Amino acid sequence: MNRAIFVYDGACAFCIRWAIRWQRWTRGRVDFVPYQTADVLALGVEAAECAREAKLRLPTGELLGGAEAVLGMVACRGGVHVHWIRVYRRYRIAARIADRVYRFVAAQRRLLYRWTP
């Protein structure tokens, strides 16, 4: 595996919209696949897990979920963006905040879709 693989909910319009944006933003360094069409078992993930939260399989084989997956995907762009995942992993308060924001967005994604241009 040469690139990271970001697995998202392909039945969610909000998730699809952001996956398209992030795919351009990461400059092709991450593959984006909906869990409904991906061979998630080959990635070492259960489909039920992917329904709960986004997943990121790094080229190293490491599997991230939720806020950590999003920050890991951001880090794949390189440059200063690498620091976001480092902050998440190093500072417990940063991880708590990121996890809460992720859970809020996940719970409200249908409403937030309307507000996302």
CYANA upper distance limits for C-alpha pairs under 8 A (distance plus 0.5 A):
  1 MET  CA     59 PRO  CA      5.90
  2 ASN  CA     59 PRO  CA      6.20
  3 ARG  CA     29 ARG  CA      6.46
  3 ARG  CA     30 VAL  CA      6.10
  3 ARG  CA     31 ASP  CA      7.29
  3 ARG  CA     58 LEU  CA      7.48
  3 ARG  CA     59 PRO  CA      6.03
  4 ALA  CA     29 ARG  CA      7.49
  4 ALA  CA     30 VAL  CA      5.35
  4 ALA  CA     31 ASP  CA      6.70
  4 ALA  CA     56 LEU  CA      7.27
  4 ALA  CA     57 ARG  CA      6.06
  4 ALA  CA     58 LEU  CA      4.92
  4 ALA  CA     59 PRO  CA      5.82
  4 ALA  CA     73 MET  CA      8.15
  4 ALA  CA     76 CYS  CA      8.20
  5 ILE  CA     30 VAL  CA      6.15
  5 ILE  CA     31 ASP  CA      5.20
  5 ILE  CA     32 PHE  CA      6.39
  5 ILE  CA     33 VAL  CA      7.70
  5 ILE  CA     56 LEU  CA      6.07
  5 ILE  CA     57 ARG  CA      5.64
  5 ILE  CA     58 LEU  CA      7.09
  6 PHE  CA     30 VAL  CA      7.23
  6 PHE  CA     31 ASP  CA      6.55
  6 PHE  CA     32 PHE  CA      5.32
  6 PHE  CA     33 VAL  CA      6.79
  6 PHE  CA     54 ALA  CA      7.72
  6 PHE  CA     55 LYS  CA      6.29
  6 PHE  CA     56 LEU  CA      4.94
  6 PHE  CA     57 ARG  CA      7.05
  6 PHE  CA     69 ALA  CA      8.19
  6 PHE  CA     73 MET  CA      7.64
  7 VAL  CA     32 PHE  CA      6.54
  7 VAL  CA     33 VAL  CA      5.59
  7 VAL  CA     34 PRO  CA      5.99
  7 VAL  CA     35 TYR  CA      6.05
  7 VAL  CA     38 ALA  CA      8.28
  7 VAL  CA     50 CYS  CA      7.62
  7 VAL  CA     54 ALA  CA      6.18
  7 VAL  CA     55 LYS  CA      5.56
  7 VAL  CA     56 LEU  CA      6.66
  8 TYR  CA     15 CYS  CA      7.09
  8 TYR  CA     16 ILE  CA      8.31
  8 TYR  CA     19 ALA  CA      8.11
  8 TYR  CA     32 PHE  CA      7.93
  8 TYR  CA     33 VAL  CA      6.91
  8 TYR  CA     34 PRO  CA      5.36
  8 TYR  CA     35 TYR  CA      6.23
  8 TYR  CA     50 CYS  CA      7.32
  8 TYR  CA     51 ALA  CA      8.48
  8 TYR  CA     53 GLU  CA      8.04
  8 TYR  CA     54 ALA  CA      5.42
  8 TYR  CA     55 LYS  CA      7.31
  9 ASP  CA     15 CYS  CA      6.58
  9 ASP  CA     16 ILE  CA      7.85
  9 ASP  CA     34 PRO  CA      5.87
  9 ASP  CA     35 TYR  CA      6.40
  9 ASP  CA     36 GLN  CA      7.68
  9 ASP  CA     50 CYS  CA      7.65
  9 ASP  CA     51 ALA  CA      6.92
  9 ASP  CA     54 ALA  CA      7.76
 10 GLY  CA     15 CYS  CA      7.36
 10 GLY  CA     16 ILE  CA      6.54
 10 GLY  CA     33 VAL  CA      8.27
 10 GLY  CA     34 PRO  CA      4.93
 10 GLY  CA     35 TYR  CA      7.06
 10 GLY  CA     36 GLN  CA      6.86
 11 ALA  CA     15 CYS  CA      8.50
 11 ALA  CA     16 ILE  CA      8.28
 11 ALA  CA     36 GLN  CA      8.40
 12 CYS  CA     16 ILE  CA      6.71
 12 CYS  CA    110 ARG  CA      8.32
 13 ALA  CA     17 ARG  CA      6.59
 13 ALA  CA    110 ARG  CA      8.21
 13 ALA  CA    113 TYR  CA      7.49
 14 PHE  CA     18 TRP  CA      6.84
 14 PHE  CA    109 ARG  CA      6.51
 14 PHE  CA    110 ARG  CA      7.13
 14 PHE  CA    112 LEU  CA      7.84
 14 PHE  CA    113 TYR  CA      5.37
 14 PHE  CA    116 THR  CA      8.45
 15 CYS  CA     19 ALA  CA      6.49
 15 CYS  CA    109 ARG  CA      8.38
 16 ILE  CA     20 ILE  CA      6.73
 17 ARG  CA     21 ARG  CA      6.96
 18 TRP  CA     22 TRP  CA      6.45
 19 ALA  CA     23 GLN  CA      6.42
 19 ALA  CA     32 PHE  CA      7.02
 20 ILE  CA     24 ARG  CA      7.10
 21 ARG  CA     25 TRP  CA      6.64
 22 TRP  CA     26 THR  CA      6.35
 23 GLN  CA     27 ARG  CA      7.05
 23 GLN  CA     28 GLY  CA      6.75
 23 GLN  CA     30 VAL  CA      7.27
 23 GLN  CA     31 ASP  CA      7.76
 23 GLN  CA     32 PHE  CA      7.24
 24 ARG  CA     28 GLY  CA      7.24
 25 TRP  CA     77 ARG  CA      8.10
 26 THR  CA     30 VAL  CA      6.94
 26 THR  CA     73 MET  CA      8.33
 26 THR  CA     74 VAL  CA      7.68
 26 THR  CA     76 CYS  CA      7.31
 26 THR  CA     77 ARG  CA      5.33
 27 ARG  CA     77 ARG  CA      7.56
 29 ARG  CA     76 CYS  CA      6.96
 29 ARG  CA     77 ARG  CA      7.19
 30 VAL  CA     73 MET  CA      7.62
 30 VAL  CA     76 CYS  CA      7.57
 33 VAL  CA     37 THR  CA      7.73
 33 VAL  CA     38 ALA  CA      6.64
 34 PRO  CA     38 ALA  CA      6.59
 35 TYR  CA     39 ASP  CA      8.06
 35 TYR  CA     40 VAL  CA      6.96
 35 TYR  CA     47 ALA  CA      7.19
 35 TYR  CA     50 CYS  CA      6.85
 35 TYR  CA     51 ALA  CA      8.27
 36 GLN  CA     47 ALA  CA      8.22
 39 ASP  CA     43 LEU  CA      7.31
 40 VAL  CA     44 GLY  CA      6.86
 40 VAL  CA     45 VAL  CA      5.80
 40 VAL  CA     46 GLU  CA      6.87
 40 VAL  CA     47 ALA  CA      6.90
 41 LEU  CA     45 VAL  CA      5.74
 41 LEU  CA     46 GLU  CA      6.60
 41 LEU  CA     47 ALA  CA      8.24
 43 LEU  CA     57 ARG  CA      7.55
 45 VAL  CA     49 GLU  CA      7.31
 45 VAL  CA     50 CYS  CA      7.85
 46 GLU  CA     50 CYS  CA      7.18
 47 ALA  CA     51 ALA  CA      6.79
 48 ALA  CA     52 ARG  CA      7.10
 49 GLU  CA     53 GLU  CA      6.90
 50 CYS  CA     54 ALA  CA      6.20
 50 CYS  CA     55 LYS  CA      6.93
 53 GLU  CA     65 GLY  CA      6.80
 53 GLU  CA     66 GLY  CA      5.59
 53 GLU  CA    106 ALA  CA      8.24
 54 ALA  CA     65 GLY  CA      6.21
 54 ALA  CA     66 GLY  CA      5.79
 54 ALA  CA     69 ALA  CA      7.10
 54 ALA  CA     70 VAL  CA      8.09
 55 LYS  CA     63 LEU  CA      7.44
 55 LYS  CA     64 LEU  CA      6.11
 55 LYS  CA     65 GLY  CA      4.96
 55 LYS  CA     66 GLY  CA      6.99
 55 LYS  CA     69 ALA  CA      6.05
 56 LEU  CA     63 LEU  CA      6.21
 56 LEU  CA     64 LEU  CA      5.55
 56 LEU  CA     65 GLY  CA      6.83
 56 LEU  CA     69 ALA  CA      5.51
 56 LEU  CA     70 VAL  CA      8.11
 56 LEU  CA     72 GLY  CA      7.78
 56 LEU  CA     73 MET  CA      7.49
 57 ARG  CA     61 GLY  CA      6.61
 57 ARG  CA     62 GLU  CA      6.33
 57 ARG  CA     63 LEU  CA      5.12
 57 ARG  CA     64 LEU  CA      6.97
 58 LEU  CA     62 GLU  CA      5.80
 58 LEU  CA     63 LEU  CA      6.90
 58 LEU  CA     64 LEU  CA      8.46
 63 LEU  CA     69 ALA  CA      8.50
 64 LEU  CA     68 GLU  CA      6.39
 64 LEU  CA     69 ALA  CA      5.23
 64 LEU  CA     72 GLY  CA      8.02
 65 GLY  CA     69 ALA  CA      5.14
 65 GLY  CA     70 VAL  CA      8.31
 66 GLY  CA     70 VAL  CA      7.06
 66 GLY  CA     99 ASP  CA      7.65
 66 GLY  CA    102 TYR  CA      7.15
 66 GLY  CA    103 ARG  CA      8.49
 67 ALA  CA     71 LEU  CA      6.67
 67 ALA  CA     98 ALA  CA      6.38
 67 ALA  CA     99 ASP  CA      5.86
 67 ALA  CA    102 TYR  CA      5.96
 68 GLU  CA     72 GLY  CA      6.37
 68 GLU  CA     85 ILE  CA      7.45
 68 GLU  CA     88 TYR  CA      7.79
 68 GLU  CA     99 ASP  CA      8.35
 69 ALA  CA     73 MET  CA      6.58
 70 VAL  CA     74 VAL  CA      6.74
 71 LEU  CA     75 ALA  CA      6.66
 71 LEU  CA     84 TRP  CA      6.67
 71 LEU  CA     85 ILE  CA      5.76
 71 LEU  CA     88 TYR  CA      8.45
 72 GLY  CA     76 CYS  CA      6.92
 72 GLY  CA     82 VAL  CA      8.43
 72 GLY  CA     85 ILE  CA      6.27
 73 MET  CA     77 ARG  CA      7.84
 74 VAL  CA     78 GLY  CA      8.35
 74 VAL  CA     81 HIS  CA      6.61
 74 VAL  CA     82 VAL  CA      7.73
 74 VAL  CA     84 TRP  CA      8.22
 75 ALA  CA     79 GLY  CA      8.39
 75 ALA  CA     81 HIS  CA      5.43
 75 ALA  CA     82 VAL  CA      4.58
 75 ALA  CA     83 HIS  CA      7.69
 75 ALA  CA     84 TRP  CA      7.34
 75 ALA  CA     85 ILE  CA      7.00
 76 CYS  CA     81 HIS  CA      8.29
 76 CYS  CA     82 VAL  CA      7.59
 77 ARG  CA     81 HIS  CA      7.15
 77 ARG  CA     82 VAL  CA      8.13
 78 GLY  CA     82 VAL  CA      6.14
 82 VAL  CA     86 ARG  CA      7.38
 83 HIS  CA     87 VAL  CA      6.61
 84 TRP  CA     88 TYR  CA      6.77
 85 ILE  CA     89 ARG  CA      6.68
 86 ARG  CA     90 ARG  CA      6.45
 87 VAL  CA     91 TYR  CA      6.29
 87 VAL  CA     94 ALA  CA      7.19
 87 VAL  CA     95 ALA  CA      8.39
 88 TYR  CA     92 ARG  CA      7.64
 88 TYR  CA     94 ALA  CA      5.86
 88 TYR  CA     95 ALA  CA      5.25
 88 TYR  CA     98 ALA  CA      8.04
 89 ARG  CA     95 ALA  CA      7.26
 91 TYR  CA     95 ALA  CA      6.96
 92 ARG  CA     96 ARG  CA      6.69
 93 ILE  CA     97 ILE  CA      6.67
 94 ALA  CA     98 ALA  CA      6.56
 95 ALA  CA     99 ASP  CA      6.44
 96 ARG  CA    100 ARG  CA      6.62
 97 ILE  CA    101 VAL  CA      6.64
 98 ALA  CA    102 TYR  CA      6.54
 99 ASP  CA    103 ARG  CA      6.65
100 ARG  CA    104 PHE  CA      6.59
101 VAL  CA    105 VAL  CA      6.63
102 TYR  CA    106 ALA  CA      6.53
103 ARG  CA    107 ALA  CA      6.57
104 PHE  CA    108 GLN  CA      6.63
105 VAL  CA    109 ARG  CA      6.00
105 VAL  CA    112 LEU  CA      7.97
108 GLN  CA    112 LEU  CA      6.53
109 ARG  CA    113 TYR  CA      6.35
110 ARG  CA    114 ARG  CA      7.73
111 LEU  CA    115 TRP  CA      7.76
112 LEU  CA    116 THR  CA      6.73
